[in-house]
């Protein structure tokens, strides 16, 4: 090994925020304790760049770089010698040691490094970063080390890297092709960009085919795809070829063994093309596999997707075709028609059209009786299109492939196919189908305004030949306008003159229904009900929407069940929405439709939120967020982020709320998601209200609920009115609070939100004179008993208890506050439970021990005032919040300063902050 001390600047890295946080934590701890970390990932994912970033970010001591040297095996240092060197380096200052490509070290050097890393004491203040390639199993010498694994970049991150590399100069269609072809590998993405001319990058010339050629892939793989002996190469190539017609990264080991045998067995009378397969290269003996492969559960796969692609691309064309021919024979012999046809098509010589095989492939891909995952059908349709000479038929098959990729949760692969379909002349029905798929793709992962226009165009193009598909496109266009908060656009799309549902039209070459495709009656009823609802005609909306809900009780298709759940939410039937959403989730999972899973979880999360079950809503949204991000649905992910922010807004961690709000708004503002933005902003304001910041809450909520161009989404802002009224009353803005109650009363009378009647009575109680408030609070509680929902009832009980305490009715106040505390605890509403506890303490009925910290010297009222002042409130703001005079605040604040021995508000804030961080025993949480 050779080494040098370096001081470098931090490298620019796209994405990798989670990995950088792990590295930053290691670097930050080095002044006091050291430790090792193993960084692994396939070639091209940025292991070297990440180590360079860490080296450039470390400022508190020297950085040592170790690299594979030229010493003969056994000539390197021993573990003890290496450990001594590392300890000596860290005597004067913390040290960082970076070892890149440690898998290339000789055997003795790897052993020495691994043993030294294991024996490195934390007290030695040495950080050891070891990088190894992920195209092979981790060496046993490094296996015990904590591991940081690099995964491929997500499509948005890869697109950001591409934009940075090209200064945003890539044509949109070319950009989509490059991102899809690179499959998240940053080095491959940059290599593809370097391969293109400026004219090709800007879409003025056709792209080379294949885009990722053998030379480019081999350069990025860096030799990781090579192996010996020749028979092992046959095994690698057979696995690589078989994965192309598989729905996942692995294949059946038995199929591979059968194909390898066929490959090495010549036809009768022919000469054997090579030696028989060596036992060491036959699947079934784990220790004999080439290092690029891993076997488990009777399946074989590559450690690295890049290496798999490189093995296939760099093979001799004749050998590659022979492997596909062997796989086709093995599959056809086993009755697996569709993958067999695919391999048969790949065994052809040259790119010339093969119409007969193309027709058979498309027919098999569209045969619903043939069991096949969406990804495999998509591959078959795309290959059939490649082999088709007629432009219109080719465009139709590219579109069908894009549909299947969308169902499989791969919009990144659907977009290039849609661009290929658009480039060819085709009838209106084919172009309309392509626009429908494009619009649905953008609805989940793009600007919803663009999605709206694509879907309207699709409806127009499909109206003549496929009226049912046209109605589906129109309803999806209304969904896009709804997401954008475009009320006029939504109504116009649903107008009687828009394409209406007729009898479902026959459509050739389909293996499964496209997301958004529904029976004609569902489309008609849902559209009519939505329009009546938006016009304020509940009497006209209830019947058609009720029919959609009712049909969901007997339908088993996920698309119909999702519409049923959406209709139930529009009607306020939360229980029906939960049932339909749960059944849609189960159906989508059973069909393997990754695209529909996040949407089903979104409806489930909304239903739980409307029912006041925040923990359940959070569980659904967390899963939905993971699947949405994995399947490239950023818009759906933004909605899940907003739900998570709302769920977290009643808990005690404001940082979690802020994180989800920031992420949701980042996508919502770029893609025009007014509904997600309104929900996220409401969550931020509700968190302020729960933590005793009514002025901030009133300011935020006022932008959402008060009339004006910035008012929130038309279907959401009314839900935030009760929070605004409470915040505005506490902030002294009684006129603003009263001004929105007329609209909210209409909403409550509408009947679509079963909590609204109780919330309306609570709002009126907040604004009522003393002689009228008591009865209004009681009426609100009665309405809550009818509607159910612990959280909203507890909020009303809390406000009523506060009102009773200030009217010197302590016994009644204690009962109401105790009920509120129990409801908040049952709902997981920690920040609101703190308010209830503070009110009980003020009555002398503290529910928990107060501990022995500095703040325990304060009375309950002083605790409340100290907390508000520490958070930056003025004496006047505290007085308005606590409904006392400024003179009372002044008096108590002087006593607080004296009791704590502080001289300024800044010192008070520091004392309160330290007490809160010390733990629950000193956590006061004083709230209004």
Secondary structure, 3 states (H helix, E strand, C coil): CEEEEECCCCCCCCCCHHHHHHHHHHHHHCCCCCEEEEEEECCCCCHHHHHHHHHHHCCCCCEEEEECCCCCCCCCCCHHHHHHHHHHHCCCCCEEEEECCHHHCCHHHHHHHHHHHHHCCHHHCEEEEEEEECCCCCCCCCCCCCEEECCCCCHHHHHHHHHHHHCCCCCHHHHHHHHHHHCCCHHHHHHHHHHCCHHHHCCCCCCCCCCCCHHHHHHHHCCCCCCCCHHHHHHHHHHHHHHCCCCCCEEEHHHHHHHHHHHHCCCCCCCCCCCCCCHHHCCCCHHHCCCCEEEECCEEEECCHHHHHHHHHHCCHHHHHHHHHHHHHHHHHCCCHHHHHHHHHHCCCCCCCCHHHHHHHHHHHCCCCCCCCHHHHHHHHHHHHHCCCCHHHHHHHHHHHHHHHHHCCCHHHHHHHHHHHHCCCCCHHHHHHHHHHHHHHHHHHCCHHHHHHHHHHHHHHHCCCCHHHHHHHHHHHHHHHHHHCCHHHHHHHCCCCCCCCCCCCCCCCCCCCCCCCCCHHHHHHHHHHHHHHHCCCHHHHHHHHHHHHHHCCCCCCHHHHHHHHHHHHHHCCHHHHHHHHHHHHHHHHHHCCHHHHHHHHHHHHHHHHHCCCHHHHHHHHHHHHHHHHHCCCHHHHHHHHHHHHHHHCCCCCHHHHHHHHHHHHHHHHHHCCHHHHHHHHHHHHHHHHHCCCHHHHHHHHHHHHCCCCCCCCCCCHHHHHHHHHHHHHHCCCHHHHHHCHHHHHHHHHHCCCCCHHHHHHHHHHHHCCHHHHHHHHHHHHHHHHHHCCHHHHHHHHHHHHHHHHHCCCHHHHHHHHHHHHHHHHHHCCHHHHHHHHHHHHHCCCCCCCCCCCHHHHCCHHHHHHHHHHHCCCCHHHHHHHHCCCHHHHHHHHHHHHHHHCCCCHHHHHHHHHHHHHHCHHHCCCCCC
